[in-house]
Amino acid sequence: MASINLLETSAAIFCFLIIYYLFFKKPHGQLLRDWPVLRMLPGLLVEFHRIHDFSVEILEISGLTFQFKGPPFTGMDMLVTVDPANIYHIMSSNFSNYIKGPEFQEVFDVFGDGIITTDSELWKNLRKSYQAMFHSQEFQRFSVSTMTSKLKDGLVPLLNHFAEEGTPVDLQDVFGRFTFDTILSLITGSDPKTLSKEMHEDESAKALDDVGEGILQRHVKPKFLWKLQNWMGFGQEKKMKEADATFDRVCAKYISDKREEITKSQGIIDGDSQDLLTSFMKLDTTKYKLLKPSDDKFLRDTILAFILAGTGTTASALSWFFWLLSENPQVVANIRQEITNTNLSRTGNVQEDSDKLVYLHGALYEAMRLYPPSSFGRKSSVQSDVLPTGHKIDANSKVIISQYALGRMRAIWGEDALQFKPERWILGNGSLKHEPSFKFLAFNSGPRTCLGKHFAMIQMKMVVVELLQNYDIKVIKGQKIAPVLGFILSMKHGLRITITKRCTA
């Protein structure tokens, strides 16, 4: 009883101080005033409902780098930057000094010890094993076959159904189901079939949404507060614990079923259809000494890393892309013309002709510049350092790279930074313009550059070509389009559209 009373008293004092600073000592002319005791936290809480756009404003007036100060002993101090020189320094030239770190692993604890959260030798072992699997001819054939099958036998029939019925549909939900089924098929060899007329909710997909929102909240709450909420099991932290339990249960079933399948086949599985879970279970541990293919937790964390990397991110990118197309009909016409010029309407072979779709490639990059799949990245310094901009970094400091703000900085992209212009990615000779990864961070940068980049681009191009060739998509007027307050930058309210079949004769 005493501990509960102490908690209530502490919470009341905390709320009183915030209300006092906000309503009786309101700052003038400053976006984030540094108050005594609470420091910059009150201003952050006021703007949290629009944190992505607020970060753009703060970084623009701060010269691309901003030092946030939180209340003492809360662990909220952080340097936020979008300066390309700083990003290159952190992600590449001084890579060894900037790690995920133990605090990152605490915040992202749901994902365990997968490639997303690990550092050092374990991360190197994981990355090398991923590279070997992704580059194998067997997996490349399997991935193309799986994507094609899910597109032709899953996505197209569902879109035809909605076109015939004339009923509105949430396109983001459709893309989420398409990417979820595809990645689960590649990981486990089992299709969860969430992409169906019934549109039943998958518990793993919902758990991912809850985790994404929870991770962002952990970055703007004092550590003691979200830890306390987690321990007591309420608020967003309750959803985080429930999501963790869901992942444990679902992954355990996949692992159990796969072990049974391998046992029944006596270890002999068709090489052309070998999924990633099978590959990890048969991993040669003499090459990767820190990996544990017989350990259920290792396999669970591996499955989750692939799900996070291959579902919400791609679905988010496609959703924002099609919304931007609805606002820019000339871009639609240009992409359709490019498809015609490359004879894709005749061959339909996006995999082989992907490099010819230069304008489409630029349009997808432009969408991800404005709406990156991940809203921010986080690093922790091992030793003290000085960034190229002159900002000093103490050891064990938190560094945040706002990917959302990075793509919207006029100092980096020009005065038209907020405009959707695929042409900014096209050179005068018609070839694709290269931008350094520390300026365009959608697929990360340096040694941690996304291994699935090529896979993701092929998948998105396949979807776009199929939809733009065969359908007209209209976004329903009046709906609110806004990003969710989460780690994955999906649409908060989805993307409601109507769809009709095109006459291609």
N, C-alpha and C positions, 0 to 999 in steps of 0.2 A: 504493500500500500504506500509506503514511504517513497519508493522509487517512482511510482506512478505520479504522486503529488509533486515530486521534484521535476519530473518530465513536464508536467502541465505548467508548473511555474516557469521553467526555462523557456518553454514554447511561448508563453504569454509575454515574457520580457522581450524575447526575440521579435515577436510581432509588434509590440509597442514601439520598440526602437525603430523598426522599419517604417511604421505609420508616422512616427514623429519626424523622421528625416524626410519623408516623402511629402507630407502635407504641411508641415510647419517650418521646414527649412529647405524648401524646394529650390534647386539650383537654377540659375538663370544663364542662358547662353552656352551651356555645356551639355554634351551628350552623356558624359559619365563623370560626375564630380567625385572627387576623392574625399569622403567624409571621415571624421574621426571614428574609430572603432569599426564601423560597418564598411568603411572604405567605399568601393565602387559597387557593392552588392545591391543596394536599393535601386540604383538606376538600371542595373541588369535585370532585376526582377520585373520592373515596370515594362521593360521592352521585350521580355522573354517571348511574348506571344508572336513577335515578329523578328525573332532573333537573327534569321538569315539576312534579311534586308538591313537590319540594324548593324550587323557586322560590316556590311558594305559601306554604310555611312561613316562608321567609326574609322575604318581603315583608310577611307578616301581622305578624310580630313587629318589623319595622323601620319600621312606619308607612307602608307602601306604596312606599317608595323606599329603595334600598340601594346603597351604593358598594362595588363589588368591586375588590379590589387584587390584581393579579397580580405575579409576580416581575419585577424590574427588566429593562428592555429587551426584554420579550416582547410588548408591545403588547396586554396582556390587561386593563388597567384599563378599567372600564366602570361607568356609572351605570345601574342597573336600576330602572325605575319602572312603577307601574300607577296612580299618582294621576291622576284625571281632569283636575284643573287643570293638571298638568304635561303630560299628553297633548294637551290643547287648545292649550296654549302651543306645544308642539313641532310639532304637526301642522297648526295653523291660524293662531293669532294671530302667531306668529313663524316662520312656515313657511320664509321665505327663509334663515333662519340654520341650518336643520337639513336637511341634504342626504343623499343616499346616500353620496357621497364616494368617493375613490379606494380606500380600504380595503374598502368594501362591494363595489366592482367587482372587487377582487382575490378576495374570498371567494366571490362569485357569478360568477366569471369564465366559467363554462360558458355563461352566458346572454348573453354578449357585450354589445352596445350596444342591447338592447331596452328597452322602456318600464319594465321592472322595475328596471333598474340605472342608468339615465341621470338626469341632472340638467339644469338650466338650459334653454337654448333648444332643444336637441335633444329633451329631454323634452316641452317645450311643443309642438313640431312634431308629435311622435308622438301626443300626447294629442289634439290638434286633429284630426288625420287619423283617429284611431280614432273620435272622436265623430261626425265626418261620416259615416263608414261605418256605424256602429251605428244612427244615427238615420235613415238612408235607408230609404224604404219598401221598396225592392227587397231590402235585406238583412233587414229585419224579416220580410218574407214568406218569404224563403229560410230563415231560422232557424227559424221556426215549422213550416214544411213539413219541414225536416230533422229536427227534434226529434220531430215526430209520426210520421214515417216510421220512424225508428230505434226508437221506442217500440213501435209497432204491429207492425212487420215484423221487429224484432230482439229486443227485450227480452221481449215477451209470448210469442212462440213458444218462446224458450229457457226461460222460466219454466214454460210448459206442459209442456215436455219433462221437466224435473226433477220436476214434480208427478206426471206419469204414471209416471215411472220410480221415484219414491219415494226417490231418492238424495240424500244431503246435498250441499250446495253452499256455497262461500264467497261470501256475498252481497257482501262488499266487492270481491272479484275481479270479480263480475258488474257492479257499479256502475262499477268502474274501466274495464271494457271498453266499457260503454254510453257513458260520458262521453267516453272517448278516441275512439271511432268518431264520435260526434256532432261533437266539436270539430274533428277532422281533416277531416270532410266539410265543415264550415263554412269552414275555413281553405283547404283545397286543392281541394275539390269531389270528392275521392276518398275512398271509404269503405274503411278497412283491414280491415274485417270481422273484428275480433278477438272480437266477440260472436257466438259460434257454439257448437254442441254439442261441437266438438273442443276448445274452450278453449285453443288454442295460444298460447304466450307471445309477446308482441310485444316486440322488442328495445328500442323507444323507451320503452315503459311501464316496463320493468325499469330502463332507464338513469335515468329520472326518480326512481325509488325510491333508487337508489344515490347520486344527486346530493343528494337531500334529506337523507340521513343524513350525507353528507360535509360539507355546509354547516354542520350543527349541530356536528359534531366540530371544524370549523375555528374555531368560536367558543370552544371550551373547551381548545384546545391552544395552546401558544406558537406564534407565527407562524413562527419559525425552524424549528420541528419539523415542522409540516405542509408548509411549503415544501420542506424537505429530503426528506420522504417523497414529495412530488410529483416532485421532481427525480430521486430514485432509483427511483420507480415501485413502491412497495409499500404494503400495507395498504389503507385506505379511499381513499387518494389514487390508488392504481392503478385502482380502480374509477371514480373521478372522470375520469381520463384516458380510460379505455375508453368511458365514457358520452359524453364530449365527441366522441370519434371516431365513435361511433354517431350522434349528432345531426348531425354534419357529413355523414355518408354518406346518412342518410335524407332530410335536408332538401335535399341536392343533387339527389336523385332527384325529389323533388316539384317543385323549381324547374325542373329540366330538362324534365320532362313538361309542366308548365304553359306554359312558353315555346313548346314544340312545339305544344301545343293552340291557343294564341293565334295562332301563325303559320299553322297550317292553317285556322283560321276567319277569317283575315285581320283579326283584331282584333274581330270581331263575335261577341259572346257574349250569350246571353239575359239580359236585365237582371234578370229575376225569379230567376235561379239563379246570380248572380255571387258567387263565393266571395271570401274576403278576400285571398287571394294574388293573384288576378286584379286586384282593386281596387288593391292596392299596386303591382303591375307597371304599371298604367295611371295612376298617381298624377300629379296636376298639380304639378310641381315649382316652378311659379311661386308657388304658395300655401304650399308647405312646402319652403323653400330648403335645409334641412339634411338632408332625406331623400334616399336614393339608390336609387330603385326598379330601377335597372339593375345594382346591385351585389349579387352573390350573398350576401355576408356580411350585408348589411343585411336581405335577405329571410330568411336563415337565422335571424338573431336575432329577427326579427319572428314567425316561425313558432313558435319556442321560447317566446316570451313568451305567446302565445295558448295553447299547449299547457299550460304551467305554470298559467296562470290558470284554465283551463277543464276540467281533467281531475281530477287528484288532489284538488284542493280540494273540488269538488262530490261526488266519490265518497266522500271522507272524511266530509263532512257528512251524507250520506245513510246511511252505515254506522252512525255513532254514533246517528243519529236512530232507526233501526230497532232498534238494541240497547236504547235508552232506552224505546222503545215496548214491547219484550218485558218490561221491568221494571215497566211502568205500564199495565196493560190498560185501566184506565178512560180513559186518554188516547186509546187506540185507539177505544173506544166513542164518545167525544166527537167525534172526527174523522169517523168514519163517519156519525154523526148529522148533522153539519154538511154533509157531502156530500149526504145525502138531502134536507136542508132547502133546499139551493140548487139542487135538481133536476139535479145533475151526473150522477146515475145515469141520467138520461133524455137529457140533451143531450150530456154528455161533453166540453163545451167549456170546458176549464180556462183557456185564454187569456182568453176574454171574461169569465169569472166569477171570475177569480183574486182580485179585491178582496173578494169575498164570503166567501172562505175565511179568515176572521179568526182563528179558533182554530187552524187548521192553520198559518197564518203565524206565530202566536205560538209554537206548538210547535217549528217549525223554528228560529226565533230562539233559543228556550230551549236547544235542542240545541247550537247554535253558540256560545251563551254559555259553556256548560260545556266544549265540545270545538270550539274555533274551528278552521277549516280550516288556518290558519297559526299555528304555535305562538308566534312572536315576530316583532317588527319591529325594525329597526335604523336608527339615524340617526347622523350625524356633524355636530358643530357647526362652523360657519365661524368665528365669533368667540366670545369669552368671553361668558357670559350668567349670569343668576341665575333659576332656576325659581321659579314661584309658591310652592313649598314652602320656598324659601330656599336650596336646594342650588346651589352654585356650579359652573358648567360652564366649563372652560377651552376655548380654541380647539382645534379638531381632536380633541375628545373623543368617545368612543364612548358612545352612549345606546341602551339596549335596552328595548323595551316588551314585557313578557311578556303576550301576549294570553291564554294559558292561565290564568295567575294572575289576570289582570284580572277574568275572569268568576266567580272563586271567592272574591273578597274580601268578607268579611262587612261590612266598613266601607263598602262600596259597594253591595252587593246585599241586605244584611240578614242576620240570623242563619240564615235558611234558604237561604243562597247555594249550598250544595252539593246542594240538592234540585232535581229536575226538575219545574218548575211552569209550564206554559204560561200559566196564569191570571195570572201576573205581567205578562204583556204585554197583558192585556185590561182596558179601562176598564169602569166600572160600567154604561155605556150600551151595552156590547157592541162598541164600536169598538176599533181597535188602539191600544195605548198607545205613544207615541213616546218612545224613549230616545235621548239625544244620541250621536252616533257616537264621541265620545271616551270614552264609558262602555261602549258596545257596538261593538267594533272589528272585527267579522268581515268587514266590507267596507271596511276602512280608514277614513280620516277626512280632512277638509279637502280641499285641491286634488287630492290623490291618491286620493280616493274611487273605489272600483271602478266602472269604466264598464259592466261586465257584470252588475251587481247584479240588475237586473230580469230579465235573461235567465236567470241562475242560479236565482232564486226561481221563475220560471215552470217551468223544467225540473224542479226538485225537486218542485214541487206536482203536475206531471203524473205523475211517477213514483209519488208517494205515493198519489194518488187511484186510479191504475190498480191498484196492488198491494193497497191496503186494500179496494177494492171487490170484487176478484176472487179474492183469495188469503188464506189463513191462514198466517202465518209463525211457526215455532217455533225459537227459538235452542237449539242442542244444549247440554245441561247439561255442566258440568265443564270447559269450555274456558277458557283464560286470556284475559281481556279486558284489554288494556293498550295505551297509546299507543306508537307507535314513537318512537325517539329520532331525530327528524328535523324538518326545517323544516315539512313538511306533516304535520299531526297525524292520520295514518292509524292503523288498528289493527295492532299489531305482528304478531299471529297470524291476522289476518282475522276473519271472522264466519261461523262454520259454522251453517247453518240447514237445516231441512226445510220444504218448502212443499207445500200442498194447495190445490186449487181450492175456492172457496166456492160454495155453492148460493145464487144471488141471486134465485131465483124467489119 
